């Protein structure tokens, strides 16, 4: 009888050990939330330190404050600010820090930040280099040379719900394909969106183009991109059937594409 009890106990302990190992392995594979707080009330006071410590699929939650640093992202993570107007990432007061954010990974998201340039230099904001299926959403991008720069082999990214203002180029798509640019307010840039160098099959819909100095948008010739349902403050067409869309297309300067259904009033 004692031998039977001993055998049962041993089997039980073995099962517990195996089960605990499975649980530990599962927990390692689950996403984790890392907190950044400039005042020291989180896991890190530096966003880059949090990125360095993160594993793929982790969430980095950045509390309100102004962070003077540049970021290099080479793993699949989600970086979310507490509030887009008060969670601020600003260029360092130093030369040679460019861009503010270098993104060289897939399936990341960057959301709810204000990005500002206080360096008095031609600082660029977000570079996507060989970086696909990312989301850049609900941010303020203000005062850069290049706001968002999407390079060759950076495909199927989503750029949405951002306020992009006072940049030399708000968004420059240079060779990237199948990117979706939608629901952005693109205002007071020299050029709002510029597509060039083989940038094709990008969808640019439901954006508002206000008071951009040289062009709201421009692209080099012979590109195949899809421009529809955008608001252009320099559109001079009519809406005789009162359906909210211009009766005539809006020509995208320098290229051969048109916005076939320009909005008569701003989106949103």
ABEGO torsion letter per residue (X at the ends): XAAAAAAAAAAAAAAAAAAAAAAAAAAAABBBBBBBBAAGABABABAAAAAAABBBGBBBBBBBEBBBBBBBBABBBBBBBABAAABBBBBBBBBGBOBABBBBBBGBBBBGBBBBBAAGBBBBBBBBBGBBGBBBBGBBBBGBABABBBBBGBBGBBBBGBBBBGBABABBBBGBBGBBBBGBBBBGBABABBBBGGBBGBBBBGBBBBGBAABABBBBBGBBBBBBGBBBAABABBBAAGAGBBABBBBBBGBABBBABBBABBBX
